[in-house]
Amino acid sequence: MRGKIVLLYESERGKALCDTASFVLSQMAVTFGHTLSMPLRRCGRDGQVTDDVLALCEDAAAVLAGESGMRCLPALAEEMGCQIRVRELRYSHLIENHALMGPDKALNAVLIQSVSSRDEDLIAAARQAYALSARDSLPIIQVAPSGKLAESWKKALERADSVSAPFHARETALQQMVPDFVYRPSRMGVILCPPYAGNILAEAAAALCGGAGMCFDSYLCGDCDVYAPLHQESDDVNPFGMLRVLHRLLRDTLRLEREAACMEAAIRNVLQAGWRTPDIARGDVKPLIAEQITDLICQQIEVAGEWINNGK
């Protein structure tokens, strides 16, 4: 396979995470015989998307942003024609939970919002929610809008509900969602929101999950998928959010099932072996820096690739 993945960053932390992505994808390409072009570009802090960046992204399979907090990211997603944002907050299946509510209260949530109030974006968000519900057997909670948007929202849900899904969308008021994050986090599932509610809830959920470095955003249903690990407050760089982005990129965007399985196994093996970055380390575990975690992931990819290729 040949393809181009554009890497964009704004800060030195973002560049470090882009370097992680480039290093790991290069190892994956060597292991499985792909050719990937991965141009790297720094974006300004004024929130604007320059013509040269747009030209760079024009024929890309995907764009990887260094952090979800990049000022130009919303404008870039709009320029790419993306209709929805998906904030993946689940990670307790990979690592013991670090939620602020306690170790037995993992936040099991995927937040899906339309990026605008246009009918086509509302429909795209609803369809994504029902598809994810069907795939992962998750309940759907909808934060329904009022006023002029209510009728368009209702029609979007009706069209999405034609997809086979194990759950119908249960309605909850916006003001009830944050208490639900706190008191019933493991029973959340897919949270479907219009733009204004999604913008409010996304930050609240990220703050409460207790492991922002493990989570990421996806901007989908456009000319090009855009991915970004969540912004981290810690001084230490946690690469696991970007590594999970790479798994999603390989599986959902590039449709490379073997490579995605290899990436998922590499992440799981490193975490199950006890390797951690400082922000998620516990007890007397000696933490590793991002570069050491990346090296371990690449070693796992090389081993898995040899096993898969020799098993043909």
C-alpha positions, -999 to +999 in steps of 0.1 A: +000+000+000+011+036-008-003+065+011+003+099+026-002+108+063+002+145+071+016+153+106+008+188+120+020+203+153+019+236+171+040+231+202+071+211+211+049+185+229+029+182+197+060+177+177+072+150+201+039+131+196+041+135+158+076+121+159+062+091+178+036+086+151+062+089+123+086+064+140+059+038+147+043+041+113+077+037+097+083+005+116+048-007+106+055+001+069+088-018+070+073-048+088+044-051+064+058-038+032+040-005+028+053+029+015+041+058+035+049+095+029+047+115+062+053+152+057+057+172+089+046+208+092+043+233+120+011+254+123+009+289+136-009+298+169-034+322+153-060+295+146-057+300+108-051+272+083-027+284+057-029+276+020+003+256+021-011+234+049-043+228+029-023+220-002-003+195+018-035+178+032-053+178-002-044+142-013-037+128+022-053+096+035-054+112+070-041+141+091-025+135+125-025+166+147+000+166+176-027+177+202-064+182+203-058+217+217-042+230+185-059+263+177-062+256+140-078+222+144-115+232+142-108+253+111-088+224+096-116+199+102-140+223+086-118+228+056-115+190+052-153+188+052-155+167+084-191+164+097-186+149+132-162+148+161-158+116+181-140+119+215-129+084+225-127+083+263-126+046+269-094+030+280-101+009+311-099-023+290-062-014+285-051-002+319-064+000+354-087+030+358-074+063+370-107+081+371-110+108+397-142+091+410-123+061+421-106+029+407-139+010+404-156+037+384-142+037+349-156+063+325-170+042+297-179+069+272-176+078+236-188+113+228-201+120+193-212+154+182-221+171+149-197+199+140-225+221+128-263+223+130-267+214+093-291+185+087-264+165+069-241+168+099-267+159+124-276+128+104-239+118+100-234+121+138-266+100+145-255+073+120-221+071+136-236+067+170-259+039+159-231+021+140-208+023+171-236+011+193-242-019+170-205-027+168-196-025+205-230-032+220-231+002+238-262+021+249-269+055+233-276+086+254-288+116+234-286+152+246-315+165+225-316+202+215-346+224+219-360+252+198-355+254+160-330+225+160-353+200+177-372+190+145-340+184+125-326+164+154-356+142+155-355+135+118-318+127+120-324+101+148-353+086+128-330+081+098-302+067+119-325+043+138-330+024+105-296+010+111-297-023+131-286-014+166-292-031+200-303+001+217-325+030+210-313+065+220-323+074+255-328+111+261-310+130+289-309+167+297-276+185+293-275+195+329-278+159+340-248+147+320-220+158+343-236+143+374-240+111+354-203+112+345-195+113+382-221+089+396-227+063+368-196+066+346-194+029+337-229+030+322-225+059+298-218+043+264-223+065+233-232+101+240-248+118+210-248+156+211-255+186+189-225+210+186-230+233+216-236+204+240-207+184+227-183+213+232-194+216+268-194+179+276-162+170+258-140+190+282-159+179+313-156+143+304-119+146+295-112+162+329-131+134+348-117+104+330-084+107+348-062+096+319-063+123+292-030+109+278-048+077+268-077+094+249-081+111+215-104+129+191-114+119+155-129+143+130-147+121+104-171+119+074-151+144+053-126+144+025-099+133+050-100+119+085-083+141+111-070+126+144-055+142+175-046+128+210-061+148+238-042+178+253-022+168+284-016+191+314+013+170+327+049+181+318+056+145+308+045+133+273+022+103+273+024+087+238-005+062+243-032+085+231-013+089+198-006+052+197-043+045+200-048+071+172-025+050+150-046+018+157-078+037+147-061+051+116-049+016+105-082+000+112-108+025+101-091+049+077-066+027+059-086-006+063-054-025+072-068-052+095-036-071+102-016-040+109-043-026+132-044-059+151-006-058+154-008-022+167-035-031+192-015-061+204+017-040+208-001-014+230-018-041+251+015-061+256+035-030+267+008-020+292+002-055+305+040-058+310+037-029+334+054-002+314+040+033+322+046+070+316+047+091+348+011+104+345-003+069+347+023+051+368+013+038+402+030+025+433+067+017+430+066+013+392+095+031+376+080+052+348+095+055+313+097+085+290+078+086+258+108+076+236+113+045+257+076+035+253+078+041+216+109+018+213+090-009+231+060-006+208+082-008+178+099-040+192+065-055+196+055-046+161+086-062+147+080-094+166+044-096+157+052-088+121+077-117+119+052-140+134+024-130+110+046-130+079+062-163+087+027-178+093+015-171+058 
